[in-house]
């Protein structure tokens, strides 16, 4: 229902599952994004399926938007502390990764200099 296919480029993007054009005879065939058939069995059925899919997608988006402020009100202070904690922890992990990468680069430079010096 959320599929967008490009038969010219042979690529598919899908938001709700596999691209309806995948499989045998993919290249050159145009499939209906509502039902996935080629040719479309019924444009009315496909239109209805696409509207239903859009309805449920919109319903979910509204639910998410309604829940966000309620979650913020109920657990906001605790989540702020958790966010601060993860930021501090991940910051320390990131610094460790940067330090390790720097040490590896310095070692590579040392080896490069040693080996280039030995070739002279």
TIFI-979311 format. One record per residue (C-alpha): residue number from 1; residue in three letters; x negated, y, z. Coordinates in steps of 0.02 Angstrom, whole numbers, plus 32768, in hexadecimal, padded with zeros to 4 digits. Each point is the difference from the previous one (the first is absolute). Example, Ala and Ser with C-alpha at 12.3 -4.5 7.8 and 13.67 -1.06 7.14 Angstrom:
% residues 2
<pt num="1" residuo="ALA" east="7D99" north="7F1F" up="8186"/>
<pt num="2" residuo="SER" east="7FBB" north="80AC" up="7FDF"/>
This chain:
% residues 120
<pt num="1" residuo="UNK" east="8000" north="8000" up="8000"/>
<pt num="2" residuo="UNK" east="7F6E" north="8073" up="801C"/>
<pt num="3" residuo="UNK" east="7F98" north="7FBB" up="7F71"/>
<pt num="4" residuo="UNK" east="7FB2" north="806D" up="7F7D"/>
<pt num="5" residuo="UNK" east="7FAE" north="7FA5" up="7F71"/>
<pt num="6" residuo="UNK" east="7F96" north="803A" up="7F71"/>
<pt num="7" residuo="UNK" east="7FF9" north="7F82" up="7F73"/>
<pt num="8" residuo="UNK" east="7F8C" north="8070" up="7F9C"/>
<pt num="9" residuo="UNK" east="7F79" north="7FF9" up="8085"/>
<pt num="10" residuo="UNK" east="802F" north="7F52" up="803C"/>
<pt num="11" residuo="UNK" east="800A" north="8037" up="80B4"/>
<pt num="12" residuo="UNK" east="8087" north="7FFA" up="8083"/>
<pt num="13" residuo="UNK" east="8023" north="805E" up="809F"/>
<pt num="14" residuo="UNK" east="8085" north="7FC2" up="8075"/>
<pt num="15" residuo="UNK" east="8047" north="803E" up="80A3"/>
<pt num="16" residuo="UNK" east="8075" north="7F72" up="8025"/>
<pt num="17" residuo="UNK" east="7FAB" north="7F61" up="7FC6"/>
<pt num="18" residuo="UNK" east="7FB0" north="7FBD" up="7F63"/>
<pt num="19" residuo="UNK" east="8012" north="805D" up="7F5D"/>
<pt num="20" residuo="UNK" east="8092" north="7FB9" up="7F9D"/>
<pt num="21" residuo="UNK" east="7F95" north="7FF5" up="7F64"/>
<pt num="22" residuo="UNK" east="7F7A" north="7F8E" up="804A"/>
<pt num="23" residuo="UNK" east="7FF1" north="7F55" up="7FB8"/>
<pt num="24" residuo="UNK" east="800B" north="7FB8" up="7F53"/>
<pt num="25" residuo="UNK" east="8014" north="807B" up="7F73"/>
<pt num="26" residuo="UNK" east="7FD7" north="8097" up="806C"/>
<pt num="27" residuo="UNK" east="7FAD" north="8069" up="7F7A"/>
<pt num="28" residuo="UNK" east="8079" north="805A" up="7F8D"/>
<pt num="29" residuo="UNK" east="80A0" north="7FCD" up="8058"/>
<pt num="30" residuo="UNK" east="8066" north="8083" up="8058"/>
<pt num="31" residuo="UNK" east="805E" north="7FC1" up="8097"/>
<pt num="32" residuo="UNK" east="808C" north="8056" up="805D"/>
<pt num="33" residuo="UNK" east="7FC2" north="8045" up="80A6"/>
<pt num="34" residuo="UNK" east="80A9" north="7FD5" up="804E"/>
<pt num="35" residuo="UNK" east="8011" north="7F48" up="7FD5"/>
<pt num="36" residuo="UNK" east="7F57" north="7FD6" up="7FB3"/>
<pt num="37" residuo="UNK" east="804D" north="7FB3" up="7F64"/>
<pt num="38" residuo="UNK" east="7FD6" north="8024" up="7F4C"/>
<pt num="39" residuo="UNK" east="8077" north="802F" up="7FB7"/>
<pt num="40" residuo="UNK" east="8068" north="803C" up="8090"/>
<pt num="41" residuo="UNK" east="8099" north="7F95" up="8021"/>
<pt num="42" residuo="UNK" east="806E" north="8091" up="8035"/>
<pt num="43" residuo="UNK" east="7FCD" north="80B6" up="8012"/>
<pt num="44" residuo="UNK" east="808D" north="8015" up="807D"/>
<pt num="45" residuo="UNK" east="7FC2" north="7F72" up="806F"/>
<pt num="46" residuo="UNK" east="7F4F" north="8042" up="7FF4"/>
<pt num="47" residuo="UNK" east="8037" north="80B0" up="802A"/>
<pt num="48" residuo="UNK" east="8060" north="7FBE" up="8094"/>
<pt num="49" residuo="UNK" east="7F67" north="7F9E" up="803C"/>
<pt num="50" residuo="UNK" east="7F90" north="8098" up="7FF1"/>
<pt num="51" residuo="UNK" east="807D" north="806D" up="805E"/>
<pt num="52" residuo="UNK" east="800B" north="7F7D" up="808A"/>
<pt num="53" residuo="UNK" east="7F43" north="7FF8" up="800D"/>
<pt num="54" residuo="UNK" east="7FF3" north="80BD" up="8008"/>
<pt num="55" residuo="UNK" east="8088" north="8005" up="8086"/>
<pt num="56" residuo="UNK" east="7FA2" north="7F88" up="8071"/>
<pt num="57" residuo="UNK" east="7F5C" north="8059" up="7FE3"/>
<pt num="58" residuo="UNK" east="8051" north="80A7" up="802E"/>
<pt num="59" residuo="UNK" east="8055" north="7FB0" up="8097"/>
<pt num="60" residuo="UNK" east="7F58" north="7FC2" up="8040"/>
<pt num="61" residuo="UNK" east="7FB0" north="80AB" up="7FE5"/>
<pt num="62" residuo="UNK" east="808C" north="8055" up="8063"/>
<pt num="63" residuo="UNK" east="7FEC" north="7F81" up="808C"/>
<pt num="64" residuo="UNK" east="7F45" north="8022" up="8009"/>
<pt num="65" residuo="UNK" east="801D" north="80BC" up="8005"/>
<pt num="66" residuo="UNK" east="8083" north="7FED" up="8089"/>
<pt num="67" residuo="UNK" east="7F91" north="7F91" up="806A"/>
<pt num="68" residuo="UNK" east="7F64" north="806D" up="7FF7"/>
<pt num="69" residuo="UNK" east="803C" north="808B" up="8075"/>
<pt num="70" residuo="UNK" east="8052" north="7F83" up="8076"/>
<pt num="71" residuo="UNK" east="7F5E" north="7F9C" up="800E"/>
<pt num="72" residuo="UNK" east="7FA0" north="80A2" up="8017"/>
<pt num="73" residuo="UNK" east="8076" north="8036" up="808D"/>
<pt num="74" residuo="UNK" east="8002" north="7F56" up="8058"/>
<pt num="75" residuo="UNK" east="7F4A" north="7FCE" up="7FF0"/>
<pt num="76" residuo="UNK" east="7FA9" north="809D" up="7FC2"/>
<pt num="77" residuo="UNK" east="7F8F" north="801F" up="8098"/>
<pt num="78" residuo="UNK" east="7FCB" north="7F4A" up="8009"/>
<pt num="79" residuo="UNK" east="7FE1" north="7FFB" up="7F44"/>
<pt num="80" residuo="UNK" east="7F9A" north="80A1" up="800B"/>
<pt num="81" residuo="UNK" east="7F8F" north="7FAD" up="8081"/>
<pt num="82" residuo="UNK" east="7FF3" north="7F64" up="7F93"/>
<pt num="83" residuo="UNK" east="7FD6" north="806C" up="7F68"/>
<pt num="84" residuo="UNK" east="7F78" north="8059" up="8064"/>
<pt num="85" residuo="UNK" east="7FBC" north="7F58" up="803A"/>
<pt num="86" residuo="UNK" east="7FFA" north="7FB5" up="7F52"/>
<pt num="87" residuo="UNK" east="7FB0" north="809E" up="7FBB"/>
<pt num="88" residuo="UNK" east="7F78" north="7FFA" up="8084"/>
<pt num="89" residuo="UNK" east="7FE4" north="7F44" up="7FE9"/>
<pt num="90" residuo="UNK" east="7FFF" north="8004" up="7F43"/>
<pt num="91" residuo="UNK" east="7F8F" north="8099" up="8004"/>
<pt num="92" residuo="UNK" east="7F81" north="7F9E" up="8066"/>
<pt num="93" residuo="UNK" east="800F" north="7F6C" up="7F88"/>
<pt num="94" residuo="UNK" east="7FE9" north="8073" up="7F6B"/>
<pt num="95" residuo="UNK" east="7F65" north="804F" up="804D"/>
<pt num="96" residuo="UNK" east="7FBB" north="7F51" up="801D"/>
<pt num="97" residuo="UNK" east="801D" north="7FD3" up="7F48"/>
<pt num="98" residuo="UNK" east="7FAA" north="80A2" up="7FC8"/>
<pt num="99" residuo="UNK" east="7F6C" north="7FDD" up="8073"/>
<pt num="100" residuo="UNK" east="7FEF" north="7F4E" up="7FBE"/>
<pt num="101" residuo="UNK" east="800A" north="803C" up="7F4C"/>
<pt num="102" residuo="UNK" east="7F7A" north="8083" up="8022"/>
<pt num="103" residuo="UNK" east="7F8F" north="7F7D" up="8050"/>
<pt num="104" residuo="UNK" east="8015" north="7F8D" up="7F69"/>
<pt num="105" residuo="UNK" east="7FD8" north="808E" up="7F87"/>
<pt num="106" residuo="UNK" east="7F65" north="802D" up="8065"/>
<pt num="107" residuo="UNK" east="7FC8" north="7F4B" up="7FFB"/>
<pt num="108" residuo="UNK" east="801C" north="7FF9" up="7F42"/>
<pt num="109" residuo="UNK" east="7F98" north="809E" up="7FEE"/>
<pt num="110" residuo="UNK" east="7F76" north="7FB3" up="806B"/>
<pt num="111" residuo="UNK" east="7FFD" north="7F63" up="7F95"/>
<pt num="112" residuo="UNK" east="8004" north="8065" up="7F5F"/>
<pt num="113" residuo="UNK" east="7F6D" north="806A" up="803B"/>
<pt num="114" residuo="UNK" east="7F9E" north="7F66" up="8039"/>
<pt num="115" residuo="UNK" east="801D" north="7FA2" up="7F5E"/>
<pt num="116" residuo="UNK" east="7FDB" north="8097" up="7F92"/>
<pt num="117" residuo="UNK" east="7F61" north="801E" up="8064"/>
<pt num="118" residuo="UNK" east="7FCA" north="7F4B" up="7FE9"/>
<pt num="119" residuo="UNK" east="8014" north="800D" up="7F43"/>
<pt num="120" residuo="UNK" east="7F86" north="8093" up="7FF3"/>
